[in-house]
Amino acid sequence: SVLHSHVKSRDKAKALRKAIALVQHMEEKCETQPGVRPDAFTYSSLMKAWVHSGRPDAAENAEQIYMKMEKRSAAGDASVAPSVRNVNVVLNAYAKSKDRFAARKAHQLLRRLQDSESLKPDIISYTSVIECYSKSPDPDASEAAEKLLNEAFEEYEETGDPEMMPNLRTFTMVIQALAKCQRKGNAAKARSLLSQLTEMYEDAMDEKLKPNEFPYNYVINCAANTLGTQEDRVKAFQIATQTYQEMRTSPYVSPDSFTYAFWIKACNNLLPKSDLHRKCVSLAFEQCKTDGLVNKEVLNRLQSDLSPETIQELLEVETTGYRHFQVQDLPKAWSSKTQGWNRGFSR
């Protein structure tokens, strides 16, 4: 259709303007020309045009379109009846937005979906809201993410509906939310979720559950962000060590630049400045060099807490002169496998 072709246009701003104008024209003419009456496909395409536009108000406008579909459907127009896929488009738009209240808005929409007589959420719905919480500044975000995961599990266990089975992304987003909220016990919770994910995968061998590097890396980062007593930091370092070592022997994953950056961060944050700290960081950096995974973040972590003499030795330079080294100052082989690594980096 013409509208669908606008959605696929490379000029997203122009595509949105044309899509809005076309739908408005269809709405104005449909009383006298029933053949141009907008239907569910029309409004779905307009929602996608909003989402693809990249505008900061895209999610809110997509939600308004969904609510229009819902209202007209309730009034008897079955041709515009929305689907759960339409709701998921809106929820995903909130997950990708920079709105500080995105999690709250997405959660409210999820509750509307749960109360609907005609539609029910699926695991994509839950995961999108959890992703919102993984990016939220709300201090209670990790708790909200955990509750949503538990809700999804309860529904899955009660119904056996495969569309409600938590998957790799669901677990990863909850672990990321735990990493962002620096609460006592979050590292242990994150580690428990990773263990649960790997056990579920090994039991079912379902590709939707197969672990990748992200949940492992976020567990290490969660441990690195631990605050509290020395005992709390020791426990967190044990979790980081267990997870880092598992990555080195796992049949599913292997360390990437995220891993080394977060591991060095954990060493810097959780260990006292000692020979153990220097040894842990040095061994990891040597392996990172061998793997070709040294990048800006790894190098910054390395140079933030080690002595100039140790940095000089690790970087294989004659003198540091208190200079802050950049990746381009080092042998290319050390960073040969880092292309595209910075996408999605979460501190």
N, C-alpha and C positions, 0 to 999 in steps of 0.2 A: 504494500500500500504506500501511498504518498507519505502518510504520517510516519510509517516505519522507516522509510528512506531518510526522512529528516533526522530521526534518532541516530542513524548510523553515520551521519555526516561528521566530518572531522572538525568543522567549525561548530563547536558545541553551543556557543552563545547564539549564533545565528540559527542553529537548528532548534533551539528552545523557542526563540521568537516565532519562527515559522510554525512550530507545532502548536503553540498557544493560539496563534491567529487562526490556524486551520480548525482546531477544536471549537473555538468560539464561533466561527462561521457555521460549522455543522450544528451547533446548539441553536443558533439563530434561525436556521433554515429548516430544521427537522420537522416543525409543525406543518409546513406546507410541502416539504419534500421528505417524506418518511424514509426514503432510501439513504439519506445522509445522516440519520439519527446515530449519535455516538453510542457505541456498545462497550463491553468490557475490554475488548482488544484496544479500542480507541483510547480509553482512559489509562490502560496499562502502558501503552506507548508513550502517552504524555507524562506519566510518572517517570518512566525511564529517561525521557528527555530532561526532566528536572534533575534527576540523580546524576546523569552524565554531564550536566552543565558545570558542575563543580561549584556552584554558587553556595554561599554560606546558609542561605535559607532553603536549600533544595529539599531537605528532609521534611521541613514543616509544610512546604507546598505539596510534596508528594503525599503527605498524610491528609491534607485537605482534599485531595482528589479521591483518596481512598474513602474518606468520610462521605463525600458526595455520592460515590458508588453505593456505599452502604445504605444511605438514606433513600436513594431512588429505588434500590432493590427492595427495601422494606415497604415502599409505597406500591410495590407490585410490578416494577419493571425488571423482569428476570434477565433481560439482555445485558444489564450492567452489574449483575451479581458479582461481587469481588470473590477472589480466592485467597487462600492462605499465602499463595505466592505473592500476591499484591502487598499483603501486610509485611511479608519478609523483605520486599524491596524497600519499604519505608524503614523498617528496623535496621537493615543494613546501611541505609543512608545515614541514619543517626549514628551508627557505629563508626562511620567514616568521617563524620562531621567534627568540627572543632568547638561545637557548642558545649559550654561547661555544664549545661543542664541536660545534655543528650541522654544520659542514663535514666534520669527521672522521666523524661518524655517517652523514651522507648519502653520503660517498664509500665507506664500507664497504658500505652497502646497494647502491650502484651496482656494486661489485665482485661482490657476491653475484648480482646480476642478470646480469652478464657471464658468470658461471660456470654459470648455469642452463642446463639442457638444453632447457627448454620455452619460456623467455622470453628476449628480447633487448632491451636498452635502445634508445630512440630519441633524437632530438635534444632532446626535452623532458626526458628523464632527465638528459642531460649538462648542459643549460642550468640546470636546477634546482640541481645540485651546484655549478656555476660560480657561480650566484647566492649560494649559501652562502659560497663563498670570497670573494666581493666584499664580504661583511659581516664576515668573520672577522678576529679580532685576530692570527691566526697570521702571523708575519713572512714565511713562505714561501707565503702564500696566492696571490699573483699568479703565482708560478711554477707552482703546482698548477693554477690556472685555465687558464694557457697550455697546459699539458700535456694537459688535458682537451679543449681546443679542437683541438689537433693530433690527438689520438686520434679525435675525431669526424670530422675532415676525412679522415684515413686510411681510416676505415671507409666513409665516403661515396664516396671516390674508388675504393676497391676493389670495392664492391658496386653503386654507382649507386643505392642505395636512397634514394628521396626523403625517407623518414622520418628519415634521418640527415643531411640537409643543414643545416649551421649557418645560422641565420637572424639577423635584426636583433637579437633579444633576446640570442642567444648572444654575438655580437660586443660588444654593449653591456655585458653583465655582465663580460666579460673586461677591457674597457677600464676599467670601474669598479674592478675588483680592482687593476689597475695603478695607478690614481689613488690608491688607499688605501695601497698599499705604497710608501713613499718610497725607491725604489731607483734608482741611477744607470742611465740608459738607458730607464726605463719610459715617459717621455714619447715617445721615438722609437718604441718598440714600440706604444704606443697609437695614435700617428699612422699607423703602418704598417697597423694593423688597420682603421682608419677608411678608409684608401685602398683596402684590399682589399675592404671591404664595398661601397663605392661602385662599384668596378670590377665586382664580381660582379653588382650590381644593374643596371648599365648594359649588361652583356653579356646577362643573362637577362631583365631587366625583370620579375622575379618580385616580387610585392608583399610576400612574406615577407622580402625583403632590402632593401626600400626604406628608406633612412635617414630618421630623424627627428632632432629636436634633441638627444636624449639622448646618443648617442655623440659628437657634436661637443662638447657641453658637458663631457662627462667627459674628453675629450682636453685641453681648455683647463684643466680642474681638475688633471689629471695634470701638465701642464706647470707650473702654479702651485705644486704641491707639491714641485717639484724642489729637492733639496739638492745641495751640492757646491761646486765651484770657480766662479769668475766665468765661466769658459768654459762650464761646464755650464749655468749660468743663462742665458747668452746664447743657447745652442742651444735651451733650453726656451722662451725668450721668442719665438724665431723660429717654433717650432712653434705656440705659442699664437696668434701673429699670423696665421700662415697659416690656421689653423683658423677664427679669428674672422672674417677677411676672406672666407673661402669661404662662411661662413654668410650673409654680407651679399649674396652674388651667386648662391647656390645655387638651382636650380629646385625643390629638395626641402624645404629648411628655411629658417627665418629666425630671427634672434635672439629669445630670450625672456628672462625675468628671470634664469633660470639663467645664460644666456650673459653678461649684463652683470655679474652678481655674480662669476662666475668670471674674467672678463676683468679686472675691476678688481683682484681678488685676485692675478692673475698680474702685473699692473703693479706692485702694491705689493710683492710678494715677489721679483720678478726684476729690477726696474729700480732703479738708484741714485736717490736723491731729487734730481731734476733737472728742467729744463724739459721734457725728453722725457717723464718720468713724469707731470708735471702735465698736459701736453698730451694724452697718451694717455687718461688718466682723464677729463679734462674733455670731450673729444670724445665719448667713449663715454657719459658721463652725459647730455650734451645730447641724444644720439640716444635714450637710454633714456627721457628725459622726453617727447620727441616721440612715441615709440611707446606711451606710457602704461604702462610696465612697471617703474616705480620701486616697490620694495617694501622691507620691513624689511632684508633681507639686503644689497640693493644699497646702501641708505643707510648701513648700518653699515660696509660696505667703504669707501665714499666718505669717511666721516668719520674713519676710522682712521688715514689717512696723509697727508692734505692739510693745508695751513696754514689757519688760521681765515679768512684773507682770501680764499683760493680757494674755500673752502666757502661763504662769504658770497656770493660772486659766482655760484656755481653754483646755490645755493638761492634766489637772488634775494631776499635778506633784507637789512635795513639793517645789522644787526649780529648776530654769533653769540653774543657774550658767553660764549664757550666752552660754549655750550649744546649738548647732544646732541639733534638734531632727530629727530622721529618722522614716519612717513608721514602721519599725520593732521594734522601741522602744515603740510603742503604742499598746493598746488593739487590737487584731486581728479583733474583730467585727467592728471596725471603718473602716476597709478596705476590708471587706469581699466580696464586689461586684465590685472590681476594676480590676479583671483579664482581661488582654488584653487591658486595657484602653489606654496605651501609644501609641498604633498604630495610626499613622496619626496625632499625636498631632502637632498643628500649633500655634506658639506663635504670 
